[in-house]
Amino acid sequence: MILTSSNTLENKEIIEYKGLVTGESLIGANIYKDLFSGVRDVVGGRTSRYEEEIKKARDIAFESMNEKAKQLGANAIIGLKVSYDNLGGTMGNTILVTAYGTAVKFE
């Protein structure tokens, strides 16, 4: 599956637009306890554990989106966007990671 943020595929002819595909993933409130309760791994002002969790959530969203595109018979997703939203919550924060784009078939 080719993923691109552009609206075209260089040197490829898009023969069919299959439609919008999305993938979502949530990071729950417990991550904050896990991140800050033990030894913090901070390198250059960045918390690598938090970045790992965000990457896992993004990968799950991509996998879900790719599966939906494959089910439509697509072999690429164009116009890819990723958003991160803080949903709040009573016990802390929940972050929603959403990946979306247009599933297409190319030759």
C-alpha positions in Angstrom: 0.0 0.0 0.0 1.5 3.4 -1.0 0.7 6.2 1.4 1.3 9.8 0.4 0.2 13.2 1.6 0.1 14.5 -1.9 -3.0 14.3 -4.1 -1.3 12.5 -6.9 1.1 9.6 -7.4 4.2 10.5 -9.4 4.6 8.4 -12.6 1.4 6.5 -11.8 -2.0 6.8 -13.4 -4.9 6.7 -10.9 -7.6 4.6 -12.5 -10.2 4.6 -9.8 -11.1 6.6 -6.7 -12.5 4.2 -4.0 -13.4 6.8 -1.4 -12.4 8.1 2.0 -10.8 5.7 4.5 -10.1 6.4 8.1 -8.3 4.7 11.0 -8.5 5.7 14.7 -6.7 4.8 17.9 -7.0 6.0 21.5 -4.3 6.5 24.1 -6.0 6.2 27.5 -5.5 8.1 30.7 -3.3 5.4 32.3 -0.4 6.4 30.0 0.2 9.5 32.0 0.5 7.5 35.3 2.9 5.1 33.5 4.9 7.9 32.0 5.5 10.0 35.0 5.3 7.6 38.0 8.6 5.8 37.4 11.9 6.8 36.1 11.5 9.4 33.4 13.5 8.8 30.2 14.1 12.4 29.1 16.5 13.1 26.3 17.0 16.6 25.1 13.8 17.7 26.8 11.7 15.0 25.1 10.0 12.0 26.8 10.8 9.0 24.6 8.2 6.8 26.3 5.4 9.2 25.4 6.7 9.4 21.8 6.7 5.6 21.6 3.1 5.4 22.8 2.0 8.1 20.3 3.9 6.2 17.5 2.1 2.9 18.5 -1.3 4.7 18.4 -0.5 6.2 15.0 0.6 2.8 13.6 -2.6 1.3 14.8 -4.6 4.0 13.0 -2.5 3.5 9.8 -3.1 -0.3 10.0 -6.9 0.2 10.4 -7.0 2.7 7.5 -4.9 0.4 5.3 -7.2 -2.6 6.0 -10.3 -0.5 4.9 -8.5 0.6 1.7 -7.6 -3.0 0.9 -11.2 -4.1 1.4 -12.2 -1.5 -1.2 -9.7 -2.9 -3.7 -7.3 0.1 -3.4 -3.5 -0.1 -3.7 -2.7 3.4 -2.5 -4.0 6.2 -0.2 -3.5 9.8 -1.3 -4.1 13.1 0.5 -3.1 11.4 3.8 -3.6 13.4 7.0 -3.1 12.6 10.6 -4.7 14.5 13.5 -4.2 14.3 17.3 -7.1 15.4 19.5 -7.2 15.7 23.3 -10.6 14.3 24.4 -10.1 15.1 28.1 -11.8 12.8 30.5 -12.6 12.6 34.2 -9.5 10.6 35.1 -7.0 12.4 32.9 -6.5 12.8 29.2 -7.4 10.6 26.3 -5.8 11.3 23.0 -7.5 10.3 19.8 -5.2 9.7 16.8 -7.0 9.8 13.4 -5.5 9.0 10.0 -7.5 9.6 6.9 -7.1 9.9 3.1 -8.6 8.9 -0.2 -8.2 5.2 -1.2 -7.3 4.9 -4.9 -6.4 2.2 -7.4 -3.5 2.9 -9.8 -1.8 1.1 -12.7 
